[in-house]
Amino acid sequence: MKTERIHLVYFSATYTTRKAARAVAERLPGTVEEHDITCGGPDGDVVLAGSGDLLVAAVPVYAGRVPQRAAEGLRRFHANGAPAVAMVVYGNRAYDDALIELCDLLDQNGFKVIGAGAFVARHAIFTSIAAGRPDGADMAAMARFAAGCTSLLKSVSTTSGLSAPRVPGNRPYREATPIPIYPSGSRKKCNHCNLCVSLCPMGAISPNRPSRTDGSLCISCGRCVEICPQHTRCFSGVTYKMAERKITKLCRQRREPECYYAGGQNPPA
């Protein structure tokens, strides 16, 4: 199969998922068109109807699942057998059911997943975990993943005969139980630039009191902490410290990228 247009769709609150997604997409054959769904999907449905279209979908893992907001954005993209590459990015704990959920979501919308990968990046809440990742070894693994997907596409004339990658995970998916930890800011340091207000994916920060966070809306994605020019927003408190100690122990061992391909085997070199 020949690919000409790569539709790169990603949800990336702290920009590490975007970094991983771009590292793969730029190594695939074709012109890349980006769709950032972090703050919402496109206004209408996007239908990939061309014979040269390829979708690359990348999302972070939240509580072992695809973030609901990311799933909502991805459901705007449809196809009738167009190939797709599925990517999840997680903070070195586990990706649980996120990858199988993403593959299912793409399949339900008419895509044929030809490659699925799980990659590690700095944890969005506990940033000492997997600090500096994706690193050089991770980027090399992404390059190999892109090469594998490209090789597989070149080896077939159509996706119709390909079986889905056999990825780890459970159906039904695990229940998402996020940690109830939300970032806040300092009223003294905040200069009311309202950048966090405009870029919060969930609208959880009020322009009237930008130092506060609405816990009923916040998904603890870490975007406001990442982008605050005054570095005033952060995760803190007793609950945060206790959770940090617990999860840090669970994430001491370095986890490596895992890649799967249609047909259940590595594609030809």
Secondary structure, DSSP 8 states (H G I E B T S, - for coil): ----EEEEEE--SSSHHHHHHHHHHTTSSSEEEEEE-TT---SS-EEE-STTEEEEEEEE-BTTB--HHHHHHHTTEEESS-EEEEEEEE-SS--TTHHHHHHHHHHHTT-EEEEEEEEE---SSSTTTTTT-S-HHHHHHHHHHHHHHHHHHHT-S-STT---------SS-----------B--TTT-----HHHHH-TT--S-TT-TT---TTT-----HHHHH-TT---B--SHHHHHHHHHHHHHT-S----EEEETTSS----
